[in-house]
Amino acid sequence: MSDVSLGLVGVGKIVRDQHLPALAATPGYRLLASADPHASLPEVPAYADMASMLDAHPELDAVAICTPTHLRHAQARLALQRGKQVLLEKPPGATLSEVEDLIDVASEQGVTLFAAWHSRFAPGVARAREWLAERRIERVEIVWKEDVRVWHPGQAWIWQPGGMGVFDPGINALSIATAILPQAFFLRQARLLVPSNCQTPIAAELSFADPDGATIEADFDFRQSGPPTWDIHVETDAGRLSLTQGGCRLSLDGQLSLEAEEREYAGLYARFAELVASGRREVDVAPLRHVADAFLYGQRDVTDAFIE
Amino acid sequence: MSDVSLGLVGVGKIVRDQHLPALAATPGYRLLASADPHASLPEVPAYADMASMLDAHPELDAVAICTPTHLRHAQARLALQRGKQVLLEKPPGATLSEVEDLIDVASEQGVTLFAAWHSRFAPGVARAREWLAERRIERVEIVWKEDVRVWHPGQAWIWQPGGMGVFDPGINALSIATAILPQAFFLRQARLLVPSNCQTPIAAELSFADPDGATIEADFDFRQSGPPTWDIHVETDAGRLSLTQGGCRLSLDGQLSLEAEEREYAGLYARFAELVASGRREVDVAPLRHVADAFLYGQRDVTDAFIE
């Protein structure tokens, strides 16, 4: 198959840190242009907005949308309507209604829409899913803690409405849990700790249950000092799984099964190329739905103001 | 077709006020039993829980689930797994993940699941939908205001997590708007006013847009004194529609088109009978999704404590 001609929409930190190295390492792509009112890339034709980029490059097959969340719906909709294949950075929209609409439009247009949950491409996720598929889940413990000052310096948007606070990393944990656990699970109780000067939580405790009564407890916290904890532990009827270091390390029954360097975005772009080649869509709303459920159903308690 | 043998799950105020009169007025039903740990109905066999009712009455075709929201998912899931047709009071779940699961289970079982948005059966809704289907929407104004002390006396749950506050009536407005407007719409901004001693909003201002740029403004308020305001006004390229009094009165271009008594639950049970007879499902998640979107994406401001 021929290379995918790609345009990048939004040229921020995630594009420089992750998308560009992944594109350089993944066969099958030609980066033709970028669109961003404030930023550009060396040797890549740059446009102030996506519509201008699409007008100037009718040969573009696909766009990767990496703009702030509240801009994504209108951009993705326009790109889909113009017949482009679309990769959406996580989360796939500011609201669930937007994502449902994009699914409808992509389906009508018969083009690929890929809601890219990058953490699902961590090295241990696929093996964890296989191992759990054959077992009965008894108890799951998700611990996702990092120092917001280290991992999100100066990102004031994270504390604004729609910024999701600690769910910005927490949704990565939920994207892994929904991928590896063999059954859906449902929120039973949630407590969101919101700094007195912020709109979004700095920490969250979530209790879910699956249809067979397994408990899934999640502990998200932005107030970690020192190294981050990005761990998922699963007790089953036939042993224990630990997927730690954000999915880079997998232990089964106390034995190290796999440990590898993180190459999430390379996997993500390889997957997008497969989807485009086969004309399929992959949009799993479940991680964002769990976050919306926590905001809808959670108890909010006020905690100390956050001063960066 | 033969009558639907029905069991009521949960025998609270909504059942006495609405379900029983509607069942009495709608052909095609036989009320066989009820399940509620604290309440029963004259001359109807009563059970403390749904499982006991289903065990005692294998001839039951269907159940109507009218329990507090957080109990509905487990009950509906069990009823569907036992092959029963299920009517769910609004909202169809405490969270969106629960509703998606019920859709999957109903589909696997091949039985009817009906998410019953009662306000969609208000007299003017069907005609409003027809009239708007042929027009281009320019501007929508939704005003849904009532005195919480009059309409929800003593309902402390409404202020607890999951109680949804002013969205408990507001979701009725959203269920009508999503039924009559020809296109989906998306939240652009929301402000939720939350009493300092409550978890859920007492008022909300929502701004939506549709894909063609029409604006939809919604104003929900529990602090109304005097009669309620339950109105939707739509400006189109070919005239103005006003659906007022909760959908009982429809004006088109300033002319009264329709005015009728509210018989929502009779319409709702007639629809359920049709769905059961034809083996279909009707679960529109959109109204609950809009509420979750507002909680996820809205700005929360604290207002005066609520003292009933």
Interface residues (C-beta under 8 A of the other chain):
Chain A: H73 R77 A94 T95 L96 S97 E98 E100 D101 D104 P161 G162 M164 A184 F185 F186 L187 A190 Q199 P211 A286 R289 H290 V291 A292 D293 F295 L296 Y297 G298 Q299 R300
Chain B: H73 R77 A94 T95 L96 S97 E98 E100 D101 D104 P161 G162 M164 A184 F185 F186 L187 A190 Q199 P211 A286 R289 H290 V291 A292 D293 F295 L296 Y297 G298 Q299 R300
